[in-house]
């Protein structure tokens, strides 16, 4: 009977519930940030390669 009372008390106790909410929310934000960074990194790398190709073909004027 004591175990049943303890289990019921634990079920209704919400003292640590906000901590769980913050952990889940923070994990979701970090996961979303990593996914966005991975998606953007590919585009930035392609853009930098295109820019490098374009600038490599440009000549430098020795005089004005």
PQR file with spaces between the fields and no chain letter, atoms N, CA, C, O and H, PARSE charges and radii, in Angstrom:
ATOM       1  N    UNK     1       0.823   -1.195    0.000 -0.4000 1.5000
ATOM       2  CA   UNK     1       0.000    0.000    0.000 -0.0000 2.0000
ATOM       3  C    UNK     1       0.868    1.260    0.000  0.5500 1.7000
ATOM       4  O    UNK     1       0.537    2.261   -0.636 -0.5500 1.4000
ATOM       5  N    UNK     2       1.972    1.187    0.719 -0.4000 1.5000
ATOM       6  CA   UNK     2       2.860    2.338    0.791 -0.0000 2.0000
ATOM       7  C    UNK     2       3.446    2.657   -0.592  0.5500 1.7000
ATOM       8  O    UNK     2       3.605    3.825   -0.948 -0.5500 1.4000
ATOM       9  H    UNK     2       2.241    0.374    1.236  0.4000 1.0000
ATOM      10  N    UNK     3       3.759    1.626   -1.354 -0.4000 1.5000
ATOM      11  CA   UNK     3       4.292    1.817   -2.700 -0.0000 2.0000
ATOM      12  C    UNK     3       3.257    2.468   -3.603  0.5500 1.7000
ATOM      13  O    UNK     3       3.602    3.324   -4.418 -0.5500 1.4000
ATOM      14  H    UNK     3       3.629    0.678   -1.064  0.4000 1.0000
ATOM      15  N    UNK     4       2.009    2.081   -3.474 -0.4000 1.5000
ATOM      16  CA   UNK     4       0.931    2.662   -4.278 -0.0000 2.0000
ATOM      17  C    UNK     4       0.748    4.137   -3.947  0.5500 1.7000
ATOM      18  O    UNK     4       0.584    4.956   -4.851 -0.5500 1.4000
ATOM      19  H    UNK     4       1.729    1.385   -2.813  0.4000 1.0000
ATOM      20  N    UNK     5       0.774    4.487   -2.662 -0.4000 1.5000
ATOM      21  CA   UNK     5       0.660    5.892   -2.267 -0.0000 2.0000
ATOM      22  C    UNK     5       1.829    6.710   -2.816  0.5500 1.7000
ATOM      23  O    UNK     5       1.653    7.831   -3.294 -0.5500 1.4000
ATOM      24  H    UNK     5       0.907    3.822   -1.928  0.4000 1.0000
ATOM      25  N    UNK     6       3.011    6.129   -2.737 -0.4000 1.5000
ATOM      26  CA   UNK     6       4.198    6.819   -3.242 -0.0000 2.0000
ATOM      27  C    UNK     6       4.111    7.027   -4.753  0.5500 1.7000
ATOM      28  O    UNK     6       4.488    8.086   -5.253 -0.5500 1.4000
ATOM      29  H    UNK     6       3.154    5.219   -2.349  0.4000 1.0000
ATOM      30  N    UNK     7       3.622    6.036   -5.476 -0.4000 1.5000
ATOM      31  CA   UNK     7       3.480    6.152   -6.926 -0.0000 2.0000
ATOM      32  C    UNK     7       2.435    7.202   -7.291  0.5500 1.7000
ATOM      33  O    UNK     7       2.640    7.969   -8.232 -0.5500 1.4000
ATOM      34  H    UNK     7       3.315    5.176   -5.070  0.4000 1.0000
ATOM      35  N    UNK     8       1.334    7.249   -6.573 -0.4000 1.5000
ATOM      36  CA   UNK     8       0.299    8.250   -6.841 -0.0000 2.0000
ATOM      37  C    UNK     8       0.800    9.657   -6.533  0.5500 1.7000
ATOM      38  O    UNK     8       0.503   10.603   -7.263 -0.5500 1.4000
ATOM      39  H    UNK     8       1.167    6.626   -5.809  0.4000 1.0000
ATOM      40  N    UNK     9       1.559    9.790   -5.453 -0.4000 1.5000
ATOM      41  CA   UNK     9       2.116   11.098   -5.106 -0.0000 2.0000
ATOM      42  C    UNK     9       3.104   11.559   -6.182  0.5500 1.7000
ATOM      43  O    UNK     9       3.109   12.732   -6.557 -0.5500 1.4000
ATOM      44  H    UNK     9       1.801    9.023   -4.860  0.4000 1.0000
ATOM      45  N    UNK    10       3.930   10.650   -6.675 -0.4000 1.5000
ATOM      46  CA   UNK    10       4.893   10.977   -7.717 -0.0000 2.0000
ATOM      47  C    UNK    10       4.185   11.379   -9.006  0.5500 1.7000
ATOM      48  O    UNK    10       4.638   12.277   -9.717 -0.5500 1.4000
ATOM      49  H    UNK    10       3.926    9.697   -6.371  0.4000 1.0000
ATOM      50  N    UNK    11       3.075   10.714   -9.304 -0.4000 1.5000
ATOM      51  CA   UNK    11       2.315   11.003  -10.521 -0.0000 2.0000
ATOM      52  C    UNK    11       1.730   12.413  -10.497  0.5500 1.7000
ATOM      53  O    UNK    11       1.691   13.082  -11.530 -0.5500 1.4000
ATOM      54  H    UNK    11       2.706    9.985   -8.727  0.4000 1.0000
ATOM      55  N    UNK    12       1.282   12.863   -9.349 -0.4000 1.5000
ATOM      56  CA   UNK    12       0.640   14.179   -9.251 -0.0000 2.0000
ATOM      57  C    UNK    12       1.626   15.306   -8.951  0.5500 1.7000
ATOM      58  O    UNK    12       1.274   16.479   -9.071 -0.5500 1.4000
ATOM      59  H    UNK    12       1.313   12.320   -8.510  0.4000 1.0000
ATOM      60  N    UNK    13       2.842   14.969   -8.566 -0.4000 1.5000
ATOM      61  CA   UNK    13       3.841   15.987   -8.251 -0.0000 2.0000
ATOM      62  C    UNK    13       4.364   16.611   -9.545  0.5500 1.7000
ATOM      63  O    UNK    13       4.817   15.894  -10.438 -0.5500 1.4000
ATOM      64  H    UNK    13       3.128   14.016   -8.468  0.4000 1.0000
ATOM      65  N    UNK    14       4.306   17.926   -9.652 -0.4000 1.5000
ATOM      66  CA   UNK    14       4.744   18.632  -10.852 -0.0000 2.0000
ATOM      67  C    UNK    14       5.912   19.573  -10.572  0.5500 1.7000
ATOM      68  O    UNK    14       6.134   20.511  -11.338 -0.5500 1.4000
ATOM      69  H    UNK    14       3.939   18.508   -8.926  0.4000 1.0000
ATOM      70  N    UNK    15       6.649   19.353   -9.519 -0.4000 1.5000
ATOM      71  CA   UNK    15       7.705   20.288   -9.134 -0.0000 2.0000
ATOM      72  C    UNK    15       8.854   20.341  -10.139  0.5500 1.7000
ATOM      73  O    UNK    15       9.512   21.377  -10.243 -0.5500 1.4000
ATOM      74  H    UNK    15       6.469   18.591   -8.897  0.4000 1.0000
ATOM      75  N    UNK    16       9.120   19.276  -10.875 -0.4000 1.5000
ATOM      76  CA   UNK    16      10.207   19.288  -11.846 -0.0000 2.0000
ATOM      77  C    UNK    16       9.734   19.347  -13.280  0.5500 1.7000
ATOM      78  O    UNK    16      10.531   19.176  -14.203 -0.5500 1.4000
ATOM      79  H    UNK    16       8.586   18.434  -10.791  0.4000 1.0000
ATOM      80  N    UNK    17       8.447   19.586  -13.484 -0.4000 1.5000
ATOM      81  CA   UNK    17       7.882   19.542  -14.833 -0.0000 2.0000
ATOM      82  C    UNK    17       8.436   20.650  -15.724  0.5500 1.7000
ATOM      83  O    UNK    17       8.655   20.423  -16.914 -0.5500 1.4000
ATOM      84  H    UNK    17       7.800   19.724  -12.734  0.4000 1.0000
ATOM      85  N    UNK    18       8.666   21.830  -15.182 -0.4000 1.5000
ATOM      86  CA   UNK    18       9.154   22.936  -16.000 -0.0000 2.0000
ATOM      87  C    UNK    18      10.577   22.667  -16.480  0.5500 1.7000
ATOM      88  O    UNK    18      10.962   23.101  -17.566 -0.5500 1.4000
ATOM      89  H    UNK    18       8.488   22.014  -14.215  0.4000 1.0000
ATOM      90  N    UNK    19      11.354   21.955  -15.674 -0.4000 1.5000
ATOM      91  CA   UNK    19      12.704   21.594  -16.087 -0.0000 2.0000
ATOM      92  C    UNK    19      12.668   20.683  -17.305  0.5500 1.7000
ATOM      93  O    UNK    19      13.447   20.857  -18.242 -0.5500 1.4000
ATOM      94  H    UNK    19      11.041   21.602  -14.792  0.4000 1.0000
ATOM      95  N    UNK    20      11.772   19.723  -17.289 -0.4000 1.5000
ATOM      96  CA   UNK    20      11.627   18.817  -18.430 -0.0000 2.0000
ATOM      97  C    UNK    20      11.195   19.600  -19.663  0.5500 1.7000
ATOM      98  O    UNK    20      11.695   19.351  -20.760 -0.5500 1.4000
ATOM      99  H    UNK    20      11.139   19.582  -16.528  0.4000 1.0000
ATOM     100  N    UNK    21      10.274   20.539  -19.495 -0.4000 1.5000
ATOM     101  CA   UNK    21       9.822   21.362  -20.620 -0.0000 2.0000
ATOM     102  C    UNK    21      10.981   22.147  -21.227  0.5500 1.7000
ATOM     103  O    UNK    21      11.120   22.205  -22.448 -0.5500 1.4000
ATOM     104  H    UNK    21       9.868   20.740  -18.604  0.4000 1.0000
ATOM     105  N    UNK    22      11.810   22.747  -20.381 -0.4000 1.5000
ATOM     106  CA   UNK    22      12.935   23.536  -20.879 -0.0000 2.0000
ATOM     107  C    UNK    22      13.967   22.662  -21.575  0.5500 1.7000
ATOM     108  O    UNK    22      14.550   23.072  -22.579 -0.5500 1.4000
ATOM     109  H    UNK    22      11.697   22.699  -19.388  0.4000 1.0000
ATOM     110  N    UNK    23      14.196   21.474  -21.060 -0.4000 1.5000
ATOM     111  CA   UNK    23      15.155   20.564  -21.696 -0.0000 2.0000
ATOM     112  C    UNK    23      14.659   20.169  -23.082  0.5500 1.7000
ATOM     113  O    UNK    23      15.433   20.169  -24.039 -0.5500 1.4000
ATOM     114  H    UNK    23      13.722   21.140  -20.245  0.4000 1.0000
ATOM     115  N    UNK    24      13.385   19.835  -23.196 -0.4000 1.5000
ATOM     116  CA   UNK    24      12.817   19.450  -24.491 -0.0000 2.0000
ATOM     117  C    UNK    24      12.837   20.635  -25.449  0.5500 1.7000
ATOM     118  O    UNK    24      13.201   20.475  -26.615 -0.5500 1.4000
ATOM     119  H    UNK    24      12.756   19.836  -22.419  0.4000 1.0000
ATOM     120  N    UNK    25      12.456   21.808  -24.983 -0.4000 1.5000
ATOM     121  CA   UNK    25      12.449   23.000  -25.821 -0.0000 2.0000
ATOM     122  C    UNK    25      13.863   23.353  -26.295  0.5500 1.7000
ATOM     123  O    UNK    25      14.060   23.675  -27.467 -0.5500 1.4000
ATOM     124  H    UNK    25      12.161   21.937  -24.037  0.4000 1.0000
ATOM     125  N    UNK    26      14.826   23.294  -25.409 -0.4000 1.5000
ATOM     126  CA   UNK    26      16.208   23.595  -25.772 -0.0000 2.0000
ATOM     127  C    UNK    26      16.756   22.579  -26.772  0.5500 1.7000
ATOM     128  O    UNK    26      17.460   22.951  -27.711 -0.5500 1.4000
ATOM     129  H    UNK    26      14.665   23.032  -24.457  0.4000 1.0000
ATOM     130  N    UNK    27      16.443   21.318  -26.580 -0.4000 1.5000
ATOM     131  CA   UNK    27      16.891   20.286  -27.521 -0.0000 2.0000
ATOM     132  C    UNK    27      16.284   20.509  -28.900  0.5500 1.7000
ATOM     133  O    UNK    27      16.959   20.315  -29.911 -0.5500 1.4000
ATOM     134  H    UNK    27      15.871   21.015  -25.818  0.4000 1.0000
ATOM     135  N    UNK    28      15.026   20.911  -28.953 -0.4000 1.5000
ATOM     136  CA   UNK    28      14.379   21.177  -30.239 -0.0000 2.0000
ATOM     137  C    UNK    28      15.022   22.371  -30.939  0.5500 1.7000
ATOM     138  O    UNK    28      15.248   22.330  -32.148 -0.5500 1.4000
ATOM     139  H    UNK    28      14.477   21.068  -28.131  0.4000 1.0000
ATOM     140  N    UNK    29      15.314   23.420  -30.199 -0.4000 1.5000
ATOM     141  CA   UNK    29      15.931   24.613  -30.787 -0.0000 2.0000
ATOM     142  C    UNK    29      17.337   24.299  -31.291  0.5500 1.7000
ATOM     143  O    UNK    29      17.711   24.733  -32.380 -0.5500 1.4000
ATOM     144  H    UNK    29      15.130   23.453  -29.217  0.4000 1.0000
ATOM     145  N    UNK    30      18.110   23.559  -30.522 -0.4000 1.5000
ATOM     146  CA   UNK    30      19.465   23.196  -30.943 -0.0000 2.0000
ATOM     147  C    UNK    30      19.420   22.307  -32.185  0.5500 1.7000
ATOM     148  O    UNK    30      20.207   22.494  -33.112 -0.5500 1.4000
ATOM     149  H    UNK    30      17.806   23.206  -29.637  0.4000 1.0000
ATOM     150  N    UNK    31      18.507   21.348  -32.205 -0.4000 1.5000
ATOM     151  CA   UNK    31      18.382   20.464  -33.374 -0.0000 2.0000
ATOM     152  C    UNK    31      17.991   21.243  -34.616  0.5500 1.7000
ATOM     153  O    UNK    31      18.543   21.013  -35.692 -0.5500 1.4000
ATOM     154  H    UNK    31      17.867   21.195  -31.452  0.4000 1.0000
ATOM     155  N    UNK    32      17.051   22.156  -34.478 -0.4000 1.5000
ATOM     156  CA   UNK    32      16.631   22.975  -35.610 -0.0000 2.0000
ATOM     157  C    UNK    32      17.775   23.869  -36.086  0.5500 1.7000
ATOM     158  O    UNK    32      17.957   24.053  -37.290 -0.5500 1.4000
ATOM     159  H    UNK    32      16.603   22.343  -33.604  0.4000 1.0000
ATOM     160  N    UNK    33      18.533   24.416  -35.163 -0.4000 1.5000
ATOM     161  CA   UNK    33      19.676   25.261  -35.532 -0.0000 2.0000
ATOM     162  C    UNK    33      20.728   24.475  -36.300  0.5500 1.7000
ATOM     163  O    UNK    33      21.286   24.975  -37.277 -0.5500 1.4000
ATOM     164  H    UNK    33      18.385   24.267  -34.185  0.4000 1.0000
ATOM     165  N    UNK    34      20.998   23.266  -35.872 -0.4000 1.5000
ATOM     166  CA   UNK    34      21.977   22.431  -36.573 -0.0000 2.0000
ATOM     167  C    UNK    34      21.485   22.092  -37.971  0.5500 1.7000
ATOM     168  O    UNK    34      22.268   22.097  -38.921 -0.5500 1.4000
ATOM     169  H    UNK    34      20.545   22.861  -35.079  0.4000 1.0000
ATOM     170  N    UNK    35      20.193   21.795  -38.110 -0.4000 1.5000
ATOM     171  CA   UNK    35      19.637   21.479  -39.427 -0.0000 2.0000
ATOM     172  C    UNK    35      19.716   22.680  -40.361  0.5500 1.7000
ATOM     173  O    UNK    35      20.048   22.529  -41.536 -0.5500 1.4000
ATOM     174  H    UNK    35      19.557   21.790  -37.338  0.4000 1.0000
ATOM     175  N    UNK    36      19.418   23.864  -39.854 -0.4000 1.5000
ATOM     176  CA   UNK    36      19.487   25.076  -40.677 -0.0000 2.0000
ATOM     177  C    UNK    36      20.934   25.365  -41.071  0.5500 1.7000
ATOM     178  O    UNK    36      21.202   25.724  -42.218 -0.5500 1.4000
ATOM     179  H    UNK    36      19.148   23.987  -38.899  0.4000 1.0000
ATOM     180  N    UNK    37      21.854   25.215  -40.142 -0.4000 1.5000
ATOM     181  CA   UNK    37      23.266   25.458  -40.456 -0.0000 2.0000
ATOM     182  C    UNK    37      23.768   24.482  -41.514  0.5500 1.7000
ATOM     183  O    UNK    37      24.542   24.870  -42.388 -0.5500 1.4000
ATOM     184  H    UNK    37      21.635   24.924  -39.211  0.4000 1.0000
ATOM     185  N    UNK    38      23.347   23.240  -41.452 -0.4000 1.5000
ATOM     186  CA   UNK    38      23.769   22.253  -42.452 -0.0000 2.0000
ATOM     187  C    UNK    38      23.220   22.611  -43.824  0.5500 1.7000
ATOM     188  O    UNK    38      23.912   22.460  -44.831 -0.5500 1.4000
ATOM     189  H    UNK    38      22.718   22.925  -40.741  0.4000 1.0000
ATOM     190  N    UNK    39      21.975   23.086  -43.870 -0.4000 1.5000
ATOM     191  CA   UNK    39      21.365   23.454  -45.150 -0.0000 2.0000
ATOM     192  C    UNK    39      22.023   24.703  -45.736  0.5500 1.7000
ATOM     193  O    UNK    39      22.252   24.772  -46.943 -0.5500 1.4000
ATOM     194  H    UNK    39      21.412   23.208  -43.052  0.4000 1.0000
ATOM     195  N    UNK    40      22.322   25.668  -44.908 -0.4000 1.5000
ATOM     196  CA   UNK    40      22.911   26.920  -45.375 -0.0000 2.0000
ATOM     197  C    UNK    40      24.384   26.725  -45.744  0.5500 1.7000
ATOM     198  O    UNK    40      24.877   27.376  -46.665 -0.5500 1.4000
ATOM     199  H    UNK    40      22.136   25.612  -43.927  0.4000 1.0000
ATOM     200  N    UNK    41      25.081   25.851  -45.048 -0.4000 1.5000
ATOM     201  CA   UNK    41      26.511   25.653  -45.294 -0.0000 2.0000
ATOM     202  C    UNK    41      26.779   25.190  -46.717  0.5500 1.7000
ATOM     203  O    UNK    41      27.756   25.619  -47.331 -0.5500 1.4000
ATOM     204  H    UNK    41      24.680   25.322  -44.300  0.4000 1.0000
ATOM     205  N    UNK    42      25.934   24.328  -47.249 -0.4000 1.5000
ATOM     206  CA   UNK    42      26.125   23.843  -48.618 -0.0000 2.0000
ATOM     207  C    UNK    42      25.998   24.986  -49.610  0.5500 1.7000
ATOM     208  O    UNK    42      26.814   25.102  -50.525 -0.5500 1.4000
ATOM     209  H    UNK    42      25.140   23.979  -46.750  0.4000 1.0000
ATOM     210  N    UNK    43      24.998   25.824  -49.445 -0.4000 1.5000
ATOM     211  CA   UNK    43      24.813   26.962  -50.337 -0.0000 2.0000
ATOM     212  C    UNK    43      25.943   27.963  -50.247  0.5500 1.7000
ATOM     213  O    UNK    43      26.379   28.502  -51.264 -0.5500 1.4000
ATOM     214  H    UNK    43      24.336   25.729  -48.702  0.4000 1.0000
ATOM     215  N    UNK    44      26.420   28.218  -49.052 -0.4000 1.5000
ATOM     216  CA   UNK    44      27.522   29.161  -48.867 -0.0000 2.0000
ATOM     217  C    UNK    44      28.800   28.612  -49.491  0.5500 1.7000
ATOM     218  O    UNK    44      29.565   29.362  -50.097 -0.5500 1.4000
ATOM     219  H    UNK    44      26.066   27.781  -48.225  0.4000 1.0000
ATOM     220  N    UNK    45      29.032   27.323  -49.349 -0.4000 1.5000
ATOM     221  CA   UNK    45      30.224   26.723  -49.955 -0.0000 2.0000
ATOM     222  C    UNK    45      30.157   26.809  -51.478  0.5500 1.7000
ATOM     223  O    UNK    45      31.158   27.126  -52.121 -0.5500 1.4000
ATOM     224  H    UNK    45      28.410   26.713  -48.857  0.4000 1.0000
ATOM     225  N    UNK    46      29.003   26.533  -52.056 -0.4000 1.5000
ATOM     226  CA   UNK    46      28.855   26.646  -53.510 -0.0000 2.0000
ATOM     227  C    UNK    46      29.062   28.084  -53.973  0.5500 1.7000
ATOM     228  O    UNK    46      29.717   28.321  -54.988 -0.5500 1.4000
ATOM     229  H    UNK    46      28.190   26.276  -51.533  0.4000 1.0000
ATOM     230  N    UNK    47      28.513   29.034  -53.243 -0.4000 1.5000
ATOM     231  CA   UNK    47      28.670   30.441  -53.589 -0.0000 2.0000
ATOM     232  C    UNK    47      30.131   30.868  -53.503  0.5500 1.7000
ATOM     233  O    UNK    47      30.612   31.600  -54.368 -0.5500 1.4000
ATOM     234  H    UNK    47      27.981   28.841  -52.418  0.4000 1.0000
ATOM     235  N    UNK    48      30.832   30.426  -52.483 -0.4000 1.5000
ATOM     236  CA   UNK    48      32.245   30.801  -52.355 -0.0000 2.0000
ATOM     237  C    UNK    48      33.084   30.183  -53.469  0.5500 1.7000
ATOM     238  O    UNK    48      34.035   30.807  -53.941 -0.5500 1.4000
ATOM     239  H    UNK    48      30.441   29.831  -51.781  0.4000 1.0000
ATOM     240  N    UNK    49      32.751   28.982  -53.891 -0.4000 1.5000
ATOM     241  CA   UNK    49      33.477   28.370  -55.013 -0.0000 2.0000
ATOM     242  C    UNK    49      33.217   29.133  -56.310  0.5500 1.7000
ATOM     243  O    UNK    49      34.141   29.343  -57.096 -0.5500 1.4000
ATOM     244  H    UNK    49      31.978   28.476  -53.508  0.4000 1.0000
ATOM     245  N    UNK    50      31.975   29.548  -56.541 -0.4000 1.5000
ATOM     246  CA   UNK    50      31.658   30.341  -57.734 -0.0000 2.0000
ATOM     247  C    UNK    50      32.384   31.681  -57.712  0.5500 1.7000
ATOM     248  O    UNK    50      32.897   32.131  -58.736 -0.5500 1.4000
ATOM     249  H    UNK    50      31.225   29.378  -55.903  0.4000 1.0000
ATOM     250  N    UNK    51      32.426   32.310  -56.556 -0.4000 1.5000
ATOM     251  CA   UNK    51      33.119   33.588  -56.411 -0.0000 2.0000
ATOM     252  C    UNK    51      34.619   33.421  -56.649  0.5500 1.7000
ATOM     253  O    UNK    51      35.241   34.263  -57.298 -0.5500 1.4000
ATOM     254  H    UNK    51      32.010   31.944  -55.723  0.4000 1.0000
ATOM     255  N    UNK    52      35.194   32.356  -56.137 -0.4000 1.5000
ATOM     256  CA   UNK    52      36.614   32.077  -56.351 -0.0000 2.0000
ATOM     257  C    UNK    52      36.908   31.880  -57.836  0.5500 1.7000
ATOM     258  O    UNK    52      37.903   32.390  -58.351 -0.5500 1.4000
ATOM     259  H    UNK    52      34.688   31.672  -55.610  0.4000 1.0000
ATOM     260  N    UNK    53      36.051   31.151  -58.511 -0.4000 1.5000
ATOM     261  CA   UNK    53      36.239   30.927  -59.947 -0.0000 2.0000
ATOM     262  C    UNK    53      36.161   32.241  -60.710  0.5500 1.7000
ATOM     263  O    UNK    53      36.967   32.488  -61.607 -0.5500 1.4000
ATOM     264  H    UNK    53      35.242   30.737  -58.093  0.4000 1.0000
ATOM     265  N    UNK    54      35.205   33.075  -60.364 -0.4000 1.5000
ATOM     266  CA   UNK    54      35.041   34.357  -61.050 -0.0000 2.0000
ATOM     267  C    UNK    54      36.224   35.291  -60.789  0.5500 1.7000
ATOM     268  O    UNK    54      36.748   35.913  -61.713 -0.5500 1.4000
ATOM     269  H    UNK    54      34.550   32.874  -59.635  0.4000 1.0000
ATOM     270  N    UNK    55      36.635   35.382  -59.544 -0.4000 1.5000
ATOM     271  CA   UNK    55      37.730   36.296  -59.202 -0.0000 2.0000
ATOM     272  C    UNK    55      39.075   35.797  -59.717  0.5500 1.7000
ATOM     273  O    UNK    55      39.963   36.607  -59.986 -0.5500 1.4000
ATOM     274  H    UNK    55      36.210   34.877  -58.793  0.4000 1.0000
ATOM     275  N    UNK    56      39.245   34.505  -59.858 -0.4000 1.5000
ATOM     276  CA   UNK    56      40.502   33.962  -60.388 -0.0000 2.0000
ATOM     277  C    UNK    56      40.701   34.352  -61.844  0.5500 1.7000
ATOM     278  O    UNK    56      41.837   34.464  -62.304 -0.5500 1.4000
ATOM     279  H    UNK    56      38.525   33.847  -59.639  0.4000 1.0000
ATOM     280  N    UNK    57      39.619   34.559  -62.572 -0.4000 1.5000
ATOM     281  CA   UNK    57      39.710   34.926  -63.977 -0.0000 2.0000
ATOM     282  C    UNK    57      39.894   36.408  -64.208  0.5500 1.7000
ATOM     283  O    UNK    57      40.097   36.824  -65.349 -0.5500 1.4000
ATOM     284  H    UNK    57      38.695   34.468  -62.199  0.4000 1.0000
ATOM     285  N    UNK    58      39.831   37.216  -63.175 -0.4000 1.5000
ATOM     286  CA   UNK    58      39.972   38.664  -63.313 -0.0000 2.0000
ATOM     287  C    UNK    58      41.447   39.049  -63.353  0.5500 1.7000
ATOM     288  O    UNK    58      42.276   38.481  -62.641 -0.5500 1.4000
ATOM     289  H    UNK    58      39.666   36.879  -62.248  0.4000 1.0000
ATOM     290  N    UNK    59      41.749   40.019  -64.197 -0.4000 1.5000
ATOM     291  CA   UNK    59      43.118   40.519  -64.274 -0.0000 2.0000
ATOM     292  C    UNK    59      43.324   41.675  -63.312  0.5500 1.7000
ATOM     293  O    UNK    59      42.370   42.340  -62.909 -0.5500 1.4000
ATOM     294  H    UNK    59      41.076   40.480  -64.775  0.4000 1.0000
ATOM     295  N    UNK    60      44.554   41.902  -62.956 -0.4000 1.5000
ATOM     296  CA   UNK    60      44.902   42.999  -62.063 -0.0000 2.0000
ATOM     297  C    UNK    60      45.619   44.059  -62.894  0.5500 1.7000
ATOM     298  O    UNK    60      46.618   43.772  -63.554 -0.5500 1.4000
ATOM     299  H    UNK    60      45.329   41.361  -63.283  0.4000 1.0000
ATOM     300  N    UNK    61      45.098   45.292  -62.857 -0.4000 1.5000
ATOM     301  CA   UNK    61      45.715   46.387  -63.615 -0.0000 2.0000
ATOM     302  C    UNK    61      46.977   46.853  -62.896  0.5500 1.7000
ATOM     303  O    UNK    61      46.948   47.143  -61.700 -0.5500 1.4000
ATOM     304  H    UNK    61      44.286   45.525  -62.321  0.4000 1.0000
ATOM     305  N    UNK    62      48.083   46.922  -63.632 -0.4000 1.5000
ATOM     306  CA   UNK    62      49.347   47.353  -63.038 -0.0000 2.0000
ATOM     307  C    UNK    62      49.432   48.877  -62.957  0.5500 1.7000
ATOM     308  O    UNK    62      50.130   49.412  -62.095 -0.5500 1.4000
ATOM     309  H    UNK    62      48.107   46.687  -64.604  0.4000 1.0000
ATOM     310  N    UNK    63      48.727   49.582  -63.848 -0.4000 1.5000
ATOM     311  CA   UNK    63      48.740   51.047  -63.848 -0.0000 2.0000
ATOM     312  C    UNK    63      47.309   51.554  -63.927  0.5500 1.7000
ATOM     313  O    UNK    63      46.384   50.820  -64.276 -0.5500 1.4000
ATOM     314  H    UNK    63      48.160   49.148  -64.548  0.4000 1.0000
ATOM     315  N    UNK    64      47.155   52.819  -63.598 -0.4000 1.5000
ATOM     316  CA   UNK    64      45.828   53.427  -63.659 -0.0000 2.0000
ATOM     317  C    UNK    64      45.602   54.045  -64.990  0.5500 1.7000
ATOM     318  O    UNK    64      44.536   54.610  -65.235 -0.5500 1.4000
ATOM     319  H    UNK    64      47.906   53.416  -63.315  0.4000 1.0000
